[in-house]
Amino acid sequence: MPGLWNKINPPFVIIHAMEKSEELAVINRFKNGDESVFETVIFTHQDRIYNLCRYMLGNAHDAEDAAQDTFIKAYQNLKNFRPDSSLYTWLYRIAVNTCIDYKRKPFWESLFKRSSEGEALVLDPPSDEPSPERLYESKQTGAALQAALNRLSPKLRAVIVLKEIEGLSYEEIAAALDISIGTVKSRISRAREELKRFMKKFMEQK
């Protein structure tokens, strides 16, 4: 996939989701050797995957790297994709697992950014810009909510981001994370309670 990701820089252009038949046609072409069609996969899903990584990791720098790694892993494994599942839930599972791995990385690793020449030191710290205005009433509240998300465990953060921000159904979340619907509902309930406690404390301090 040389140079492909270099064409992509947030903010992304939102591309309409592929119909199941279109999705299968793209995957079949890829499996038959036409790897150039992977661009269609990226351009269709890049905005949602980046946003998922942004909320999972809390900063734009790591989110870009995690989204890139997600598509690299997808490119390497697409020939093994089973058409009985949804492509975007398959991508979400890769993205969530990638973000969890990023959370385990030593903090100093985020100071290095991959480039065509290898790794380069990034002197500017990762951006902690607040989340989009459509989700928050103010920058201050947005920063507090991102901080609250960061306090959740990776498992709770994943389900609440997929449900409340990405708008996935319980069934889609269960498929993306390979867990039962009951577990999805339980984790969402726990995540909401923890977020409420944090935000209530924040509002009382304002």
C-alpha positions in Angstrom: 0.0 0.0 0.0 2.9 2.4 -0.7 2.0 6.1 -0.5 -1.7 5.4 -0.2 -2.2 6.9 3.2 -0.2 10.0 2.3 -3.3 11.1 0.3 -5.3 11.2 3.4 -5.2 14.0 6.0 -8.0 14.9 8.4 -10.5 16.5 8.2 -11.7 13.9 5.9 -14.3 14.1 3.1 -17.2 12.0 4.0 -17.9 9.4 1.4 -21.2 7.5 1.2 -21.2 4.0 2.6 -21.0 1.2 0.2 -24.0 -1.1 -0.3 -23.4 -4.7 0.6 -23.2 -5.7 -3.1 -20.6 -2.9 -3.8 -18.6 -4.0 -0.8 -18.5 -7.6 -1.9 -17.5 -6.6 -5.4 -14.6 -4.5 -4.1 -13.4 -7.3 -1.8 -13.7 -9.9 -4.6 -11.6 -7.6 -6.9 -9.0 -7.3 -4.2 -8.9 -11.0 -3.6 -8.5 -11.5 -7.4 -5.4 -9.4 -7.4 -6.7 -5.8 -8.0 -5.2 -4.3 -4.9 -5.8 -0.8 -6.1 -9.4 -1.0 -5.1 -8.3 -0.8 -1.5 -8.4 2.9 -2.0 -12.2 2.6 -2.1 -12.1 0.9 1.3 -10.0 3.8 2.8 -12.0 6.6 1.2 -15.3 5.1 2.4 -14.3 4.4 6.0 -11.4 6.8 6.8 -13.5 9.4 8.6 -15.3 7.0 10.9 -12.1 5.0 11.7 -10.2 8.2 12.4 -13.0 9.6 14.7 -13.1 6.3 16.5 -9.4 6.4 17.1 -9.6 10.1 18.1 -12.1 9.4 20.9 -10.4 6.2 22.0 -6.9 7.8 22.3 -7.8 11.4 23.1 -5.4 13.2 20.8 -5.1 13.7 17.0 -1.5 12.6 16.7 -2.0 9.1 18.0 -5.3 8.8 16.3 -3.7 9.4 12.9 -1.1 6.8 13.5 -3.7 4.3 14.9 -6.0 4.9 11.9 -3.1 4.4 9.5 -2.1 1.1 11.3 -5.7 0.0 11.2 -5.8 0.3 7.4 -2.4 -1.3 7.0 -3.6 -4.3 9.0 -6.8 -4.4 7.0 -4.9 -4.3 3.7 -2.7 -7.2 4.9 -5.7 -9.3 6.0 -8.5 -8.4 3.6 -7.9 -11.6 1.6 -9.0 -13.5 4.7 -12.2 -11.4 5.2 -15.3 -13.5 5.5 -18.3 -11.9 3.6 -20.8 -13.1 6.2 -19.8 -10.2 8.4 -19.9 -6.5 7.7 -16.7 -4.8 6.5 -17.0 -1.8 8.7 -17.6 -3.8 11.9 -14.5 -5.8 10.9 -12.6 -2.6 10.5 -13.9 -1.3 13.8 -12.6 -4.4 15.6 -9.2 -3.9 14.1 -9.3 -0.2 15.1 -10.4 -0.8 18.6 -7.7 -3.5 19.2 -5.1 -1.1 17.6 -6.1 1.7 20.0 -5.9 -0.6 23.0 -2.4 -1.6 21.9 -1.5 2.1 21.6 -2.6 2.7 25.2 -0.1 0.1 26.3 2.8 1.8 24.5 5.4 3.6 26.6 4.6 7.4 26.6 7.8 8.3 24.8 7.0 6.2 21.8 4.3 8.8 20.8 7.2 11.3 20.4 8.3 9.5 17.3 6.4 9.6 14.0 6.9 7.2 11.1 7.9 8.7 7.8 9.2 7.5 4.5 12.7 7.9 5.8 12.0 5.9 9.0 11.2 7.4 12.3 11.4 11.1 13.1 11.2 12.9 16.5 8.1 15.0 16.9 8.9 17.9 19.1 5.4 19.2 19.4 3.3 17.3 21.9 0.2 15.5 20.8 -2.8 17.8 20.2 -5.4 17.8 22.9 -7.9 19.9 21.0 -11.5 19.6 22.2 -13.9 17.4 20.4 -16.3 18.7 17.7 -18.7 21.4 18.6 -21.7 19.3 17.6 -20.9 17.0 20.6 -20.1 19.6 23.2 -21.7 22.8 24.3 -18.3 24.5 24.9 -14.6 23.9 24.6 -14.3 23.6 28.3 -17.1 21.0 28.6 -15.7 19.2 25.6 -12.2 18.9 27.2 -13.9 17.6 30.4 -15.8 14.9 28.5 -12.7 13.8 26.6 -10.9 13.6 30.0 -13.8 11.5 31.3 -13.6 9.2 28.3 -9.8 8.8 28.9 -10.6 7.7 32.5 -12.7 4.8 31.3 -11.1 1.4 30.8 -10.4 0.6 27.1 -13.3 -1.9 27.1 -15.8 0.6 28.4 -14.4 3.4 26.2 -14.8 1.3 23.1 -18.5 0.5 23.6 -19.5 4.0 24.6 -17.7 5.5 21.6 -19.2 3.0 19.2 -22.7 3.6 20.6 -22.9 7.3 21.5 -20.5 8.8 18.9 -20.5 6.4 16.0 -24.1 5.4 16.4 -23.8 1.7 16.1 -26.5 -0.7 17.2 -26.0 -3.2 20.0 -25.8 -5.9 17.4 -23.1 -4.1 15.4 -21.0 -3.3 18.5 -21.2 -7.0 19.5 -20.0 -8.0 16.1 -17.3 -5.4 16.0 -15.9 -6.4 19.4 -16.7 -10.1 19.2 -18.7 -10.0 22.5 -22.3 -10.8 23.4 -25.1 -8.2 23.2 -25.7 -8.7 26.9 -22.0 -7.7 27.5 -22.4 -4.7 25.2 -25.4 -3.5 27.2 -23.7 -4.1 30.5 -20.5 -2.2 29.5 -22.5 0.7 28.1 -24.5 1.0 31.3 -21.3 1.0 33.4 -19.6 3.5 31.1 -22.6 5.9 31.2 -22.6 5.8 35.0 -18.9 6.5 35.2 -19.2 9.4 32.7 -22.2 10.8 34.7 -20.2 10.8 37.9 -17.2 12.6 36.4 -19.3 15.2 34.5 -21.5 15.8 37.6 -18.3 16.5 39.6 -17.0 18.8 36.8 -20.3 20.8 36.6 -20.3 21.3 40.4 -16.8 22.8 40.2 -17.7 25.3 37.4 
